[in-house]
Amino acid sequence: MIKEKHFDCIKFKYELQKKLLKKSRAKNLHEYANYVNKIAQKSPLHKDWNN
């Protein structure tokens, strides 16, 4: 018999966002958005649409 694993996507997303907010040390939403955008641009998943 195969055991099914329970994975809560919402809880996982919440924990990731919570850790990212803490790591950013942002004082407001604008600082947080800038921090997240800088990280996203360094990601291998980011595609430069200007090239």
N, C-alpha and C positions, 0 to 999 in steps of 0.2 A: 504494500500500500504506500502511495506517495503522500508525504506530508506537504500540505500547502503552507507557504509562508505568507504571513500577513504584512503588507507594506502600506503604510498610510502616507500617500503622496502629499496631502495637505500638511501633515505634521512635519514631514521632511522639508518641504518648501519653507515653512514657518521657521524651522530651526536654522536653515541656511541663511535666511534673511536676517534673523536675529544676530547670528554670528558676524555677518557682513556689516551690519549697522554698528555693532560694538567695535569691530576692527577699524572701521572708517573714522571713528572719533568725531563724526560730523556734529556740528552744533545746530544745524537746521536742515531742512529738506534740500535746499539748493546745494549745500556742501556735500550731502549724501549723493545726490544725483551726479555731481561732478566726479566724485570718487568712483561710483559705479561705472560711469561712462569711460573713465580712464582704464579701468580693469577690463571692460568689454573690448576696448580697442586693441588690447594686448592679447586677447584670446585667439587661439587658432581657428575658432568658429567665426570670427569676425571677417567679413569680406569687404575689401576696400572697393566701393562702387565707383570711385573716380578713375580707376585704372582699367 
